[in-house]
Amino acid sequence: FRHPIERAIARHSAFIKENQSGAPGTNPALAQMSLADFAQSEYSSKDWMTRFLVNKRTGTITPADVKVAKEILRKKCLIGLYDKIEESIERIERYFGWFKNNEIERVCHQNQIAAARAQDTEDYMYE
């Protein structure tokens, strides 16, 4: 999981880049949208994880929906935190019995984490 504010910032950044690209179907005027405006717009996903888990794409999310979503996560998911990606990956590897048996696998593992962190820097246009 990623903190919702961090996720919103990254989504806004991707939205801006996409609309600056000039690709078919994009709108350069949307590339000027502020983060606050984006958060209130139809382009921003609201409670997407809860909606996905309880299969409620529209309408108001209720406390009962949140309770059901939490129970689904508790019973059926192995959770990792994006801001603790190294720990999360290690926990997932241990859970599934995946071990880094040699130097090549260890280096590959570290390279994948480094690539994810490099993408973070690119995702955030706000330095």
ChimeraX commands (.cxc) that place a marker at each C-alpha (Angstrom):
marker #1 position 0.00,0.00,0.00 radius 0.5
marker #1 position 1.02,3.56,-0.61 radius 0.5
marker #1 position 0.01,6.49,1.55 radius 0.5
marker #1 position -3.04,8.06,-0.11 radius 0.5
marker #1 position -1.48,11.54,-0.29 radius 0.5
marker #1 position 1.69,10.18,-1.90 radius 0.5
marker #1 position -0.43,8.16,-4.31 radius 0.5
marker #1 position -2.51,11.23,-5.23 radius 0.5
marker #1 position 0.63,13.28,-5.88 radius 0.5
marker #1 position 2.10,10.56,-8.08 radius 0.5
marker #1 position -1.20,10.15,-9.97 radius 0.5
marker #1 position -1.41,13.92,-10.49 radius 0.5
marker #1 position 2.14,13.99,-11.78 radius 0.5
marker #1 position 1.42,11.16,-14.23 radius 0.5
marker #1 position -1.81,12.90,-15.31 radius 0.5
marker #1 position 0.06,16.14,-16.01 radius 0.5
marker #1 position 2.80,14.35,-17.98 radius 0.5
marker #1 position 0.25,12.41,-19.99 radius 0.5
marker #1 position -1.66,15.55,-20.94 radius 0.5
marker #1 position 1.56,17.38,-21.83 radius 0.5
marker #1 position 2.53,14.57,-24.20 radius 0.5
marker #1 position 0.27,15.61,-27.07 radius 0.5
marker #1 position -0.78,12.00,-27.60 radius 0.5
marker #1 position -4.20,11.37,-29.14 radius 0.5
marker #1 position -6.98,11.78,-26.59 radius 0.5
marker #1 position -4.99,14.05,-24.30 radius 0.5
marker #1 position -5.89,17.63,-23.48 radius 0.5
marker #1 position -3.03,20.14,-23.04 radius 0.5
marker #1 position -5.33,22.42,-21.01 radius 0.5
marker #1 position -5.60,19.68,-18.38 radius 0.5
marker #1 position -1.81,19.74,-18.01 radius 0.5
marker #1 position -2.24,23.02,-16.10 radius 0.5
marker #1 position -4.53,21.50,-13.44 radius 0.5
marker #1 position -3.33,22.08,-9.88 radius 0.5
marker #1 position -3.04,19.21,-7.42 radius 0.5
marker #1 position -5.98,20.60,-5.41 radius 0.5
marker #1 position -8.15,20.86,-8.52 radius 0.5
marker #1 position -7.09,17.37,-9.62 radius 0.5
marker #1 position -8.03,15.93,-6.21 radius 0.5
marker #1 position -11.55,17.35,-6.55 radius 0.5
marker #1 position -11.96,16.42,-10.21 radius 0.5
marker #1 position -13.50,13.45,-11.96 radius 0.5
marker #1 position -9.97,12.37,-12.95 radius 0.5
marker #1 position -8.96,11.56,-9.39 radius 0.5
marker #1 position -9.91,8.17,-8.00 radius 0.5
marker #1 position -11.67,8.33,-4.67 radius 0.5
marker #1 position -11.51,5.36,-2.31 radius 0.5
marker #1 position -10.55,3.15,-5.24 radius 0.5
marker #1 position -9.28,0.27,-3.08 radius 0.5
marker #1 position -12.41,0.15,-0.93 radius 0.5
marker #1 position -14.60,0.41,-4.02 radius 0.5
marker #1 position -12.71,-2.40,-5.72 radius 0.5
marker #1 position -12.85,-4.70,-2.69 radius 0.5
marker #1 position -16.58,-4.23,-2.05 radius 0.5
marker #1 position -17.47,-4.00,-5.76 radius 0.5
marker #1 position -19.06,-0.57,-5.42 radius 0.5
marker #1 position -17.84,1.56,-8.33 radius 0.5
marker #1 position -20.27,4.45,-7.74 radius 0.5
marker #1 position -22.21,5.92,-4.86 radius 0.5
marker #1 position -21.19,6.74,-1.32 radius 0.5
marker #1 position -18.79,4.54,0.61 radius 0.5
marker #1 position -20.31,3.72,4.00 radius 0.5
marker #1 position -18.67,2.69,7.28 radius 0.5
marker #1 position -20.03,-0.80,6.60 radius 0.5
marker #1 position -18.21,-0.85,3.23 radius 0.5
marker #1 position -14.96,0.14,4.96 radius 0.5
marker #1 position -15.45,-2.62,7.54 radius 0.5
marker #1 position -15.99,-5.24,4.82 radius 0.5
marker #1 position -12.94,-4.02,2.88 radius 0.5
marker #1 position -10.74,-4.19,6.00 radius 0.5
marker #1 position -11.93,-7.73,6.72 radius 0.5
marker #1 position -11.16,-8.82,3.15 radius 0.5
marker #1 position -7.66,-7.38,3.46 radius 0.5
marker #1 position -7.12,-8.97,6.87 radius 0.5
marker #1 position -8.22,-12.44,5.75 radius 0.5
marker #1 position -7.06,-12.63,2.15 radius 0.5
marker #1 position -4.09,-10.33,1.52 radius 0.5
marker #1 position -0.43,-10.15,2.34 radius 0.5
marker #1 position 0.13,-6.42,2.82 radius 0.5
marker #1 position 3.27,-4.48,1.97 radius 0.5
marker #1 position 3.92,-0.79,2.53 radius 0.5
marker #1 position 5.35,1.22,-0.33 radius 0.5
marker #1 position 7.43,3.44,1.91 radius 0.5
marker #1 position 8.96,0.29,3.43 radius 0.5
marker #1 position 9.35,-1.55,0.15 radius 0.5
marker #1 position 12.54,-3.39,1.11 radius 0.5
marker #1 position 10.96,-4.82,4.28 radius 0.5
marker #1 position 7.76,-5.63,2.44 radius 0.5
marker #1 position 9.57,-7.51,-0.33 radius 0.5
marker #1 position 11.59,-9.46,2.23 radius 0.5
marker #1 position 8.40,-10.43,4.09 radius 0.5
marker #1 position 6.70,-11.55,0.87 radius 0.5
marker #1 position 9.76,-13.56,-0.14 radius 0.5
marker #1 position 9.85,-15.29,3.26 radius 0.5
marker #1 position 6.12,-16.01,3.12 radius 0.5
marker #1 position 6.38,-17.70,-0.28 radius 0.5
marker #1 position 9.74,-19.35,0.45 radius 0.5
marker #1 position 11.58,-17.39,-2.20 radius 0.5
marker #1 position 15.23,-17.07,-1.28 radius 0.5
marker #1 position 18.10,-15.28,-2.94 radius 0.5
marker #1 position 20.43,-18.23,-3.36 radius 0.5
marker #1 position 23.34,-16.59,-5.12 radius 0.5
marker #1 position 24.98,-13.27,-5.84 radius 0.5
marker #1 position 23.20,-12.81,-9.18 radius 0.5
marker #1 position 19.79,-13.12,-7.50 radius 0.5
marker #1 position 20.81,-10.73,-4.71 radius 0.5
marker #1 position 22.06,-8.13,-7.21 radius 0.5
marker #1 position 18.90,-8.52,-9.32 radius 0.5
marker #1 position 16.81,-8.00,-6.17 radius 0.5
marker #1 position 18.67,-4.79,-5.28 radius 0.5
marker #1 position 18.49,-3.54,-8.87 radius 0.5
marker #1 position 14.71,-3.98,-8.92 radius 0.5
marker #1 position 14.35,-2.00,-5.70 radius 0.5
marker #1 position 16.68,0.72,-7.03 radius 0.5
marker #1 position 14.64,0.91,-10.25 radius 0.5
marker #1 position 11.43,1.35,-8.25 radius 0.5
marker #1 position 13.04,4.14,-6.22 radius 0.5
marker #1 position 14.28,5.83,-9.41 radius 0.5
marker #1 position 10.73,5.74,-10.79 radius 0.5
marker #1 position 9.58,7.45,-7.59 radius 0.5
marker #1 position 11.90,10.37,-8.31 radius 0.5
marker #1 position 10.47,10.61,-11.82 radius 0.5
marker #1 position 6.86,10.32,-10.54 radius 0.5
marker #1 position 7.23,13.32,-8.29 radius 0.5
marker #1 position 7.68,16.51,-10.26 radius 0.5
marker #1 position 7.76,18.36,-6.94 radius 0.5
marker #1 position 11.33,18.47,-5.68 radius 0.5
marker link #1:1,2 radius 0.2
marker link #1:2,3 radius 0.2
marker link #1:3,4 radius 0.2
marker link #1:4,5 radius 0.2
marker link #1:5,6 radius 0.2
marker link #1:6,7 radius 0.2
marker link #1:7,8 radius 0.2
marker link #1:8,9 radius 0.2
marker link #1:9,10 radius 0.2
marker link #1:10,11 radius 0.2
marker link #1:11,12 radius 0.2
marker link #1:12,13 radius 0.2
marker link #1:13,14 radius 0.2
marker link #1:14,15 radius 0.2
marker link #1:15,16 radius 0.2
marker link #1:16,17 radius 0.2
marker link #1:17,18 radius 0.2
marker link #1:18,19 radius 0.2
marker link #1:19,20 radius 0.2
marker link #1:20,21 radius 0.2
marker link #1:21,22 radius 0.2
marker link #1:22,23 radius 0.2
marker link #1:23,24 radius 0.2
marker link #1:24,25 radius 0.2
marker link #1:25,26 radius 0.2
marker link #1:26,27 radius 0.2
marker link #1:27,28 radius 0.2
marker link #1:28,29 radius 0.2
marker link #1:29,30 radius 0.2
marker link #1:30,31 radius 0.2
marker link #1:31,32 radius 0.2
marker link #1:32,33 radius 0.2
marker link #1:33,34 radius 0.2
marker link #1:34,35 radius 0.2
marker link #1:35,36 radius 0.2
marker link #1:36,37 radius 0.2
marker link #1:37,38 radius 0.2
marker link #1:38,39 radius 0.2
marker link #1:39,40 radius 0.2
marker link #1:40,41 radius 0.2
marker link #1:41,42 radius 0.2
marker link #1:42,43 radius 0.2
marker link #1:43,44 radius 0.2
marker link #1:44,45 radius 0.2
marker link #1:45,46 radius 0.2
marker link #1:46,47 radius 0.2
marker link #1:47,48 radius 0.2
marker link #1:48,49 radius 0.2
marker link #1:49,50 radius 0.2
marker link #1:50,51 radius 0.2
marker link #1:51,52 radius 0.2
marker link #1:52,53 radius 0.2
marker link #1:53,54 radius 0.2
marker link #1:54,55 radius 0.2
marker link #1:55,56 radius 0.2
marker link #1:56,57 radius 0.2
marker link #1:57,58 radius 0.2
marker link #1:58,59 radius 0.2
marker link #1:59,60 radius 0.2
marker link #1:60,61 radius 0.2
marker link #1:61,62 radius 0.2
marker link #1:62,63 radius 0.2
marker link #1:63,64 radius 0.2
marker link #1:64,65 radius 0.2
marker link #1:65,66 radius 0.2
marker link #1:66,67 radius 0.2
marker link #1:67,68 radius 0.2
marker link #1:68,69 radius 0.2
marker link #1:69,70 radius 0.2
marker link #1:70,71 radius 0.2
marker link #1:71,72 radius 0.2
marker link #1:72,73 radius 0.2
marker link #1:73,74 radius 0.2
marker link #1:74,75 radius 0.2
marker link #1:75,76 radius 0.2
marker link #1:76,77 radius 0.2
marker link #1:77,78 radius 0.2
marker link #1:78,79 radius 0.2
marker link #1:79,80 radius 0.2
marker link #1:80,81 radius 0.2
marker link #1:81,82 radius 0.2
marker link #1:82,83 radius 0.2
marker link #1:83,84 radius 0.2
marker link #1:84,85 radius 0.2
marker link #1:85,86 radius 0.2
marker link #1:86,87 radius 0.2
marker link #1:87,88 radius 0.2
marker link #1:88,89 radius 0.2
marker link #1:89,90 radius 0.2
marker link #1:90,91 radius 0.2
marker link #1:91,92 radius 0.2
marker link #1:92,93 radius 0.2
marker link #1:93,94 radius 0.2
marker link #1:94,95 radius 0.2
marker link #1:95,96 radius 0.2
marker link #1:96,97 radius 0.2
marker link #1:97,98 radius 0.2
marker link #1:98,99 radius 0.2
marker link #1:99,100 radius 0.2
marker link #1:100,101 radius 0.2
marker link #1:101,102 radius 0.2
marker link #1:102,103 radius 0.2
marker link #1:103,104 radius 0.2
marker link #1:104,105 radius 0.2
marker link #1:105,106 radius 0.2
marker link #1:106,107 radius 0.2
marker link #1:107,108 radius 0.2
marker link #1:108,109 radius 0.2
marker link #1:109,110 radius 0.2
marker link #1:110,111 radius 0.2
marker link #1:111,112 radius 0.2
marker link #1:112,113 radius 0.2
marker link #1:113,114 radius 0.2
marker link #1:114,115 radius 0.2
marker link #1:115,116 radius 0.2
marker link #1:116,117 radius 0.2
marker link #1:117,118 radius 0.2
marker link #1:118,119 radius 0.2
marker link #1:119,120 radius 0.2
marker link #1:120,121 radius 0.2
marker link #1:121,122 radius 0.2
marker link #1:122,123 radius 0.2
marker link #1:123,124 radius 0.2
marker link #1:124,125 radius 0.2
marker link #1:125,126 radius 0.2
marker link #1:126,127 radius 0.2
view
